[in-house]
């Protein structure tokens, strides 16, 4: 399966570890934060001490390996945002797609808005489902934390292997 190809699987596992880390940090700190995963680890954006990042990443790793797969799904994930934008936009476009007349387009705007709301509502459960089954992999397998490097103020690089 394509999701199990090495580079993709490594990215999905790092994405799960990133989410779990952000969950744990957000319980301890009320700071803005974000992350970006790739096959070799992830970047953590947020004003944290390196030791706090180490603590959160190692706890996240342990908890995911203990079966707390729910930590791999995060409400602030870009998967949720992309799913919402794609479905709402596509659904809004649907009633307008064949109209050439500006007048008809204006008259169809209320219907397009209703379709957009429908797309938005459908995206609410779809985004977390996509995270759980497609964009993250909570089973970390043999993934190990290699190092955590402070890149600059507000940016840490978590390196995995």
C-alpha positions as CSV (number, residue, x, y, z in Angstrom):
1,X,0.0,0.0,0.0
2,X,1.2,3.5,-0.8
3,X,0.8,4.7,2.8
4,X,3.4,2.1,3.9
5,X,6.1,3.2,1.5
6,X,9.2,4.1,3.6
7,X,9.3,7.9,3.1
8,X,5.5,8.2,3.5
9,X,5.3,5.9,6.5
10,X,8.2,7.8,8.2
11,X,6.4,11.1,7.6
12,X,3.1,9.8,8.9
13,X,4.8,8.5,12.1
14,X,6.6,11.8,12.6
15,X,3.3,13.6,12.1
16,X,1.7,11.5,14.8
17,X,4.6,12.2,17.1
18,X,4.4,15.9,16.3
19,X,0.7,16.0,17.2
20,X,1.2,14.0,20.4
21,X,4.0,16.4,21.4
22,X,1.8,19.5,20.7
23,X,-1.0,17.9,22.7
24,X,1.3,17.5,25.7
25,X,2.9,20.9,25.4
26,X,-0.5,22.6,25.1
27,X,-1.6,21.0,28.4
28,X,1.3,22.5,30.1
29,X,1.8,25.8,28.3
30,X,-0.7,28.3,26.9
31,X,1.5,29.3,24.0
32,X,0.9,29.4,20.2
33,X,2.6,26.5,18.5
34,X,2.7,24.6,15.2
35,X,4.6,21.8,13.6
36,X,5.7,20.5,10.2
37,X,6.7,16.8,9.7
38,X,8.9,15.1,7.2
39,X,10.5,11.7,6.9
40,X,13.4,12.6,9.2
41,X,11.5,14.2,12.0
42,X,9.6,17.5,12.5
43,X,9.9,21.1,13.2
44,X,8.2,22.5,16.3
45,X,7.4,26.2,16.2
46,X,6.7,27.8,19.6
47,X,8.7,29.6,22.2
48,X,9.8,26.6,24.4
49,X,12.9,25.7,26.3
50,X,14.7,22.7,24.7
51,X,14.4,20.7,27.8
52,X,10.6,21.1,27.8
53,X,10.6,19.9,24.2
54,X,12.6,16.9,25.1
55,X,10.3,16.1,27.9
56,X,7.2,16.4,25.8
57,X,8.6,14.5,22.8
58,X,9.8,11.5,24.9
59,X,6.5,11.4,26.8
60,X,4.6,11.6,23.5
61,X,6.8,8.7,22.1
62,X,6.2,6.6,25.2
63,X,2.4,7.2,25.2
64,X,1.9,6.5,21.5
65,X,3.9,3.3,21.9
66,X,1.7,2.4,24.8
67,X,-1.4,2.6,22.6
68,X,-2.7,6.2,23.2
69,X,-3.4,6.6,19.4
70,X,-5.8,9.4,20.1
71,X,-2.8,11.7,20.7
72,X,-2.0,11.4,16.9
73,X,-5.1,13.3,15.9
74,X,-5.1,17.1,16.6
75,X,-7.9,19.6,15.9
76,X,-5.5,22.2,14.6
77,X,-4.0,20.0,12.0
78,X,-3.7,21.3,8.4
79,X,-5.5,18.1,7.3
80,X,-8.7,19.5,9.0
81,X,-8.2,22.9,7.4
82,X,-7.6,21.6,3.9
83,X,-10.5,19.2,4.1
84,X,-12.8,22.0,5.2
85,X,-11.7,24.4,2.5
86,X,-11.8,21.7,-0.2
87,X,-15.2,20.4,0.7
88,X,-16.9,23.7,1.4
89,X,-15.4,25.3,-1.7
90,X,-16.2,22.3,-4.0
91,X,-19.8,22.1,-2.7
92,X,-20.3,25.9,-3.1
93,X,-19.0,25.7,-6.7
94,X,-21.3,22.8,-7.6
95,X,-24.5,24.7,-8.1
96,X,-22.7,27.5,-10.0
97,X,-20.6,25.4,-12.3
98,X,-22.8,25.4,-15.4
99,X,-24.1,28.9,-15.3
100,X,-22.7,31.4,-17.7
101,X,-25.1,34.3,-16.8
102,X,-24.0,36.7,-14.1
103,X,-27.7,37.1,-13.1
104,X,-28.1,33.4,-12.6
105,X,-24.9,33.2,-10.6
106,X,-26.2,36.0,-8.3
107,X,-29.5,34.2,-7.9
108,X,-27.8,30.9,-7.1
109,X,-25.5,32.4,-4.4
110,X,-27.9,31.4,-1.5
111,X,-28.0,27.8,-2.8
112,X,-24.2,27.9,-3.2
113,X,-23.9,29.0,0.5
114,X,-26.2,26.2,1.6
115,X,-24.0,23.7,-0.3
116,X,-20.9,25.3,1.3
117,X,-22.4,24.8,4.7
118,X,-23.2,21.2,3.8
119,X,-19.6,20.7,2.7
120,X,-18.4,22.3,6.0
121,X,-20.5,20.0,8.1
122,X,-19.3,16.9,6.2
123,X,-15.7,18.0,6.7
124,X,-16.0,18.1,10.5
125,X,-15.8,14.3,10.9
126,X,-13.8,13.7,7.7
127,X,-10.7,15.7,8.7
128,X,-10.0,13.7,11.9
129,X,-10.8,10.5,10.1
130,X,-8.2,11.4,7.4
131,X,-5.7,12.2,10.1
132,X,-6.3,8.9,11.9
133,X,-6.1,6.7,8.8
134,X,-4.1,8.6,6.2
135,X,-1.9,11.5,7.4
136,X,-0.7,10.0,10.7
137,X,0.4,6.6,11.9
138,X,0.2,6.2,15.7
139,X,2.1,2.9,15.6
140,X,5.6,4.3,15.7
141,X,7.2,0.9,15.1
142,X,11.0,1.3,15.6
143,X,11.0,5.1,15.3
144,X,13.6,6.6,17.7
145,X,14.2,10.2,18.8
146,X,17.8,11.0,17.7
147,X,18.2,14.6,18.7
148,X,16.3,17.9,19.4
149,X,18.1,20.9,18.1
150,X,17.1,24.5,18.8
151,X,17.3,26.1,15.3
152,X,16.6,29.6,16.4
153,X,14.3,31.4,18.9
154,X,10.9,29.7,18.6
155,X,12.0,26.8,16.4
156,X,13.2,23.3,17.4
157,X,14.1,20.5,15.0
158,X,13.2,17.0,16.3
159,X,15.3,14.4,14.5
160,X,14.1,10.8,14.3
161,X,15.4,7.6,12.9
